[in-house]
């Protein structure tokens, strides 16, 4: 997982043998595919890798059965049945939906009988509704396959739904390796927190008790259980914030938008987004209203500003 340009696709290409690293070692179990020190470099065609690129790369002149047969070098009606695309065997890629093309691409990748499956942003071309449905279907499929899978995404919701472990990349470097829930709960940096859905604002922390009081840019104050001092980045998830009355609130902001997101209301203020469960007390505010913003200290995560190391 990572933002565009963080090195996700490059990592898949290295594993597939489509790019050559300057140094290091790549292996799967007891098979060594690359070792710079020992001079080992196994050709891509000799690596048992199933690779599904972002655009699926289906051959437009071949029908579904032909695309899968091309990789297997023989008919594979069993794969068509396993992927639920038997009825599409004679259809061509241009006649398929995004979810159907994805299934064909995965069937073609599995036709090579791989030991590892590489999926590069497989939901990138899908609309939001289709994405959710296909993600659920893919999760069921991957469970049945019992194959190790490297799944590339920039969307934390995808990682949270599908991954056992999450490798967060930033500038070609691994910045965190943990289960998705741990990445969200204890992000390694402000950038990781933002990737996991947090809102970032700047502030200035002053040690207070066991934690810190944080003056938020634009006015107002929040307390954090983290003990920091000096300029900080404040990361808060929308579902960990509360809309409260302005009387006595230490942080007040103006509502810009209230949006129904199905099961929750997203209250966007000038600096924050607050997620409020729908069906409770109703809409907590209207655009233009001033509201108080509150959060429990343990949910107010603080990170050092770039070039401003935090003092513990």
N, C-alpha and C positions, 0 to 999 in steps of 0.2 A: 504494500500500500504506500502511496505517496502522491505528491502533486505532479503535474506534468513536468517532465525533464528531470525527475529524481533518479532515473535509472532502472525503472521497472521492466520495460521492454528489453533494454540492453541485457539485463540479467537473464531473461528467458532465452535470448539469442545466444548467450554464452553457454547455457545448459544444452541447447539444441545443437550447438556446434556451428551456428551460422555466423558467429563472431568469435574472435580469438582473444583471450585475455593476455595481458602482458606478463602476468605472473599468477601463481596460485595453483589450485587443484580442484577438479570437479570429479565427483564419483557418485555412483548410485549403488549402495550395498558394497559388494566386493568388486564391482566393475569400475575401473579408473578410466574416465573419458578424456581427461586432460591433466597433465602434470608438467609444469614448466621445468622443474628441476630435473626430472627424469626424461624429458623430451618426448612425452606421450601426448599424442593428439589423435583421437579417434574421429574418423570422418562422420559428418552428420548422418549419412545414410546407414552407417553402421551402429548408430546409437538408437536404442529402442525407445524413441521419444515420439509421443503424439502431440503435435503442435497445432493449436487453433489460433490464428492471428486475429487482429481486431476486426478486419473486414471479412473474415471467414475464408476468403480466397477460394471460393468454389469455382469450378470450371463452368462458365456460362453455356458452353456448347454441349455439355454432358448432362444427362438427366440425373436424378437423385441416385438411382442404382449405379449409373456409370461413374459418378463421382466417388462413391464408396468402393466400387470394383477397381478403380484406377489405383487406389492405395493398397488394396489387398491383393491385386493381380489375379483375383478370382471373384466370382459372385459371393456376396455375403448377405443372403436374405435373413440370417439370424440377427445381424446387426440392425437391419432395417426394422425387424420386429422388436428388438430390445429397445430401440429408440422411439418406437411408436410412429414410424414413418413409412410403413409398408404400403399404405394407400397412396403415398406420394412417389412411389418408385419411378414412375414415368414422367413426373413433373420436372421442369427445368428451374434453376435457381431464381430466375426472374419472375416466376409464378408463385414463389413461396413468401410467407410472412417472415418477419425477423426471427421469431422463435423457431420456426420450421427450418430456416437456413442454419441457425445455430445447431440444431439437432443433427442435421446432415453433416455439418462440419465436424462435430464431435464423433459421429459414426465413422467418418472418413479417417479421423485421427486414430480411432480405436482399431480400425482395420489393419493397422501396422502391428497390432498386438504389442503395444508399448508397455514399458515398465514404469513410466511416469507420464503424466498428462500435463501439458502446459496450456493455460488459457489466458489470452491477453485481452483484457477489457471486453469480455464476451457480451456485456449488456450495453456497450457504448452506443449502438445504433437503435436501441429500443426506447419507446416512449415509456412514461412512468408506469402506466397501468400494466403494459405488457412486461415491463421489467420485473415487477413484483411477482407476476404469475410465473414467468420463465425462471426467475431465481429460485422459487419454491420447487419447480420441476427439476431444475439442475441439481439442487441440493439432494433431492431424493435419488437422482441418478448417480451422483458421485458416491453416495452412501452404498449403493448397490455394487458399484464398480470395484470397490476395495483397492483402489490404486492411489499412490501418492500423487497429489495434484499441487502444482504451483499456479495460483490464481492471481492475476494482476488486476488491481482496481485502484481508483482514486476515491471511491465512495466507501465510507466506513460502514454504512448499512449493509453493503454487500459482504464485507469482511466479517461483520458481526453475525450475519446469517449463515455463512458458509465455512468460515475458517476455524480450525482448531488452534492454530498459532498465527500470529500476525508479525510479519517483518516490515517495519516501517523504514522506508528509505528517504533520505534527504541529501541531495547533492552527491549521489552515488555512494553514500555511506549508510550503514545500518545504524539507526539511532535508537531503535527499540525492538526487542524480540520478546513477545509475550502473547498469551491468549487475548482476544479482542476485548473482553470485559476488563482485563487488567490494564490494557492500553488506555481505555476510556477512563478508568478509575484513577490511575496513576500515570498520566502521560509524562514522557521523558522531557518534553520541552513545550513551550507555548505553541510552536508550530504543530506538534503532534496533537495537542489539545484542540486546536482549531480544526484539524483534519477529522477529529473524532466528534465534532459538532459543537465545540465551545465557542462562545463569543469572547473576543479579546478587546480589552480596553487598557489604556495606560493609567498609571497611578503612582503615588509616592507612599511608601510604607514607613511607618514609625513603630518600633517595638513597643508593645503594650501587654503587660502580663505575660502569659505563655505564648502569645501570638503577636499580631500586629494590627494596627489601625491603618487603613489605606484611604488616602485622599484620592478620589477618582477624578480623572481629567474631566473638566466641565462642571465640577462641583459635586459635593456629597461625599459620604464616607461609608465604607464597609469594613467589617472586622474579618480577619482571617486567623485560622489556627496556626498558620505557618509563620514562623518568626523571621521576618525580613526587615531590611532597612535600605532606604534609598529608592531610586526609580525602579518600577516593576511593571511587568505585564500581568494583567489580571485575567484569568480564564475562568468563565462560569458557563455551565451548561444551562440552556433555557428551562429545562424541567427542574432545575435546582433553585430557580428564582421564584419569588412570590410577589404578587401585586398586593399592596397594603394601602391603608389610608395615609394620606399625606401628613396628618397630625402626628407629630412625634417621630416621623420617619427621618432617618439620617441621610437618605438618598432619595431625591425626587426627580422625576423625569417626565417628559411630555409624550403622550401616546401619538404615534404616527399612523398606525394601522392595526386593525384587529381582523385576523383571517381565520376562517374555519378550515382546519386541516384534517377533518375526519377523526373524531375521537379526542381532539384537543383544539384549543384556541391559541393561536400564536399572536401575542400582543407585542407589537414592535414599537419600541420607544426610540428616542433619538440616539440612544447608546446601547440598548439591550434588546434582546428578544426573550419574552417570558412565555413559557408553555403552560397553559392552564387547562386542566381537564374539562372537557365539554360536558354539559348536562348537570353541572353542579349549581353554583349560585348564579349562573347566567353570565352574560358578557360583563367582565369586571370593569370595563372602561370603554370610552368611545374616543375616536380620533380627536385630538385637541385637548383632551383632559390631562390634568397633571395627576400623577399617581406616585405613591411611594414604592420603592423597590427594596426588597429584603432578601437575605440569604443566610443560611447557617454558616458560621465561620469555617467549618471543616470543608465546605464546598467551594470556598473562595480560594482558588489555587493561584499562587504567586510564582512568577518566574523573573529572573534577572533580565533587565533590558539589555539589548546588544551593546557591548562595550562598557556595561555598568554592572560588574559582578555584585551579586547580592551578599550582604553580610549576615551571617547566622548569629 
